[in-house]
Amino acid sequence: MAEEAGEFRSPGSLADRLDRLFDRIRKSDGTAYSLREVADTITAQGESISHTYIGQLRTGKKADPNLSHLRALAKFFGVPVEYFTSDRLAADVDKELDLAAALQQVRARTVALRKSVIPEAQSAIDALTELLGVIRALEQGKPDADDGA
């Protein structure tokens, strides 16, 4: 569907939505969660699920999970469980996920830029500081023009 006049584009199947979550929701270091990490975390929180099963849901080989698995996946990724069942809500969440992913990319670029620019800027500041020190020393050694000397 077109995204005009209040309409929305359907975000796709359960597999598409789950894949999008894996793609957009990242660890703090920017890397993707593995199926095993997701399964281990969910299982540790009390809902038994295997990484193989999550992989099957993600690829569409399994398409009818029970509600407790959907709740656990939604909780892990920080989305409402209705993300998996409501096209309209999924479209809204996807917009937020796209925005968050873009923001994360900007942050990563900023960090990389800082790492590359700051050392160069610091050496330029050090050189300017040294130059100012030489200028001050020279000025202190000169008699003032007002002294009449």
N, C-alpha and C positions, 0 to 999 in steps of 0.2 A: 504494500500500500504506500501511497505517497505521504510525505510528512507535511501536508498543507491543509489549511482550513480545519485545524484541530484533529486531523487524522494522524495515525502513527504507523510506522513500519514494523511489522512483526519481527521480533528478534530471533525467531526460528525455534528449532526443536530443543528438547532437554539437553541433548548432546551439544548443540551449538551454544546454549547458554552456559553449560558447565565448562566447555572449552574456553569461552570468553572470560569466565572467572579465572581460570588458570592463567590465561594470557594477561589479564589486566591487574589482578591482585598479586602483588609481589612481596617477597621478604624485604626486610629493611635494607639489605645490601643490593636490592634491585634484581636479584635472580628469581627465577620461577620456582614455585613449590613443586616437588616431585609427588607422584601419586602416593608413594610410600609415606612421605612426610604428612600428607593430608590424612591418610588412613591411620597412621600411628597416633596423630594428635586427636582425631575423632574417637578412636578406640580408647585412648587414655582418658577421655572425657566421659566415657561410659556407654558409647554406642559402638558396638562391634561392627566393623566394616573392613573389607580387604582392599588393598591397592589394586588388585586385579579387577574387582567389582567396580571400583571407581573408574578404572580405565575403560571398562566395558560401557559404563554409562556415558563416559566422555566421547567414545567413538560411535555410540549409537547401537552397539551390539546388544545392550540391555536398555530398555526404554521405559520400564514401569517399576521404579523403585518404591519401596514403602515410605510412608510419611516420615517415619523416624530417621531414615537415611537422608531424606530431603532437608529435614530440620537440622540435622547435624552438618550437612554440607553448607547450608545457608548460614549457620552459626559460624562455621570455620571461616567463610569468606566475608562475613559481615554484611550479608544482604538479607532482606526479609524472605521467608520461605515462599511467599507468593511470587517471588522472582521466577520460580520454576513453573508456575501455573498461570500467571496473568500476563498476557501480551503487553497490555498497556503499562503495567508496573515494570516489566522487564525492559521495555523501551526507555522508560524514565531512568531506571538504574543504569542501563547501558550508557546513557548520555553522561551520567555522573562518573561512571567508570572511565569513559574516554577522557573526560576532563581531568580526572585524578591521574591517569596515565600520562597525559601531556604535561601536567605539573611535575610529575616525578622525572620526566625526561629533562625538563628545564632545570630542575634541581641538580640532576646528574651532570648536565653540561656546565652549570655554574661551578660546581665543585671541581670539575676537570679544568675549567678555565682558571680558577683560583690557584690550583696546584701548578699550572704552567706559567701564570703571569706573576704571581706573588714573589717567587724567587728572583725573577728578573727585575721586578719593581723594587725589591729590597736592595738588590745590588746597585740600582740606579740611585736610590735614596742614600745608601752608604757613600757612593761616590760624590753626590751633591753635598752631603754632610762634611766630608773630608775637604772638598773645595771651599765650602763656607768657612771651615776652620782655618784654612790657609789665608783666605781673604781677611779674616779677623786678625790673624797674626800679623799680616802685612800692614793693616790699618793701625794696629797698636804700635807698630814700629815707626810709623810716619809721624812727623810733627803735624799738628792741626794747622790748617791754612790761616786760622784766626790768630795764631800765636805771634804773627809778625816776623817770624824767622825766615 
